[in-house]
Amino acid sequence: MGHIPPISGVPTEWSKRYVTLLERYTNNIKGIFYGHTHNDQMARVRGLKSDEPVGAFFILPSLTTMTDRLPALRIYDVDKDTNTIINYR
């Protein structure tokens, strides 16, 4: 969970290390959550070695108003046995 999602598309040394960790622990990481953009977004993360998906960023909308956006909230349904996200609304 973080504030600013690293989705600029420009691979920095930091983002390469981050994706390497996501590749290594892809079976353990159940969700990657960010805010900051005030948009309701999702972004797929591809690995460096195989270009296969290794995760998804869930970029959450904001409860605060902005000039061109309405407040929003996202609620996740999680499987209690596996901690896997099964739905959201």
C-alpha positions in Angstrom: 0.0 0.0 0.0 1.4 3.4 -1.0 0.4 6.9 -1.8 1.7 7.5 -5.4 1.5 4.6 -7.9 4.6 4.0 -9.9 2.9 3.8 -13.3 4.8 6.4 -15.3 6.1 3.8 -17.7 9.7 5.1 -17.3 11.7 2.2 -15.7 13.9 3.8 -13.0 16.3 1.8 -10.9 13.8 1.9 -8.1 10.9 0.6 -10.3 13.1 -2.3 -11.6 13.9 -3.4 -8.1 10.2 -3.1 -7.2 9.1 -5.2 -10.1 11.8 -7.8 -9.3 10.3 -8.1 -5.8 6.8 -8.4 -7.3 8.0 -11.2 -9.6 9.7 -13.0 -6.8 6.6 -12.8 -4.4 3.8 -12.8 -7.0 2.2 -15.8 -5.4 2.2 -14.2 -1.9 1.1 -10.6 -2.7 -2.7 -10.4 -2.7 -3.2 -6.8 -3.6 -1.2 -3.6 -4.4 -3.1 -0.4 -3.4 -2.4 3.2 -4.1 -4.2 6.6 -4.1 -3.0 10.0 -5.1 -4.5 10.2 -8.6 -8.1 10.7 -7.4 -9.1 8.4 -10.2 -10.7 4.9 -10.0 -8.1 2.9 -11.9 -6.3 -0.4 -12.3 -3.0 -1.0 -13.8 -1.3 -4.3 -14.7 2.3 -4.9 -13.8 4.4 -6.9 -16.1 7.6 -8.7 -15.1 11.1 -7.8 -16.3 12.1 -11.4 -17.1 9.2 -12.8 -19.0 6.8 -9.8 -19.6 4.1 -11.9 -17.9 1.7 -10.1 -15.5 3.0 -10.2 -12.0 0.4 -8.1 -10.3 -2.2 -5.3 -10.5 -2.2 -1.9 -9.0 -5.6 -1.0 -7.5 -5.5 2.8 -7.7 -8.3 4.0 -5.5 -10.6 7.0 -6.0 -10.6 9.8 -3.4 -13.1 10.9 -0.8 -12.0 14.5 -1.2 -13.5 16.6 -4.0 -11.6 18.2 -6.8 -12.5 20.6 -9.5 -13.4 17.9 -12.1 -14.0 14.8 -9.9 -16.6 13.5 -7.5 -15.9 11.9 -4.2 -15.8 8.1 -4.4 -15.2 5.0 -2.2 -14.3 1.5 -3.1 -15.1 -1.5 -0.9 -13.3 -4.8 -1.5 -14.7 -8.3 -0.9 -11.9 -10.6 0.3 -12.0 -14.4 0.6 -11.3 -14.9 4.4 -9.4 -18.2 3.8 -7.0 -17.1 1.1 -7.0 -13.3 1.5 -7.7 -13.0 -2.3 -9.7 -10.1 -3.6 -12.8 -11.6 -5.2 -14.8 -8.5 -6.0 -15.1 -4.8 -5.4 -17.8 -2.2 -5.5 
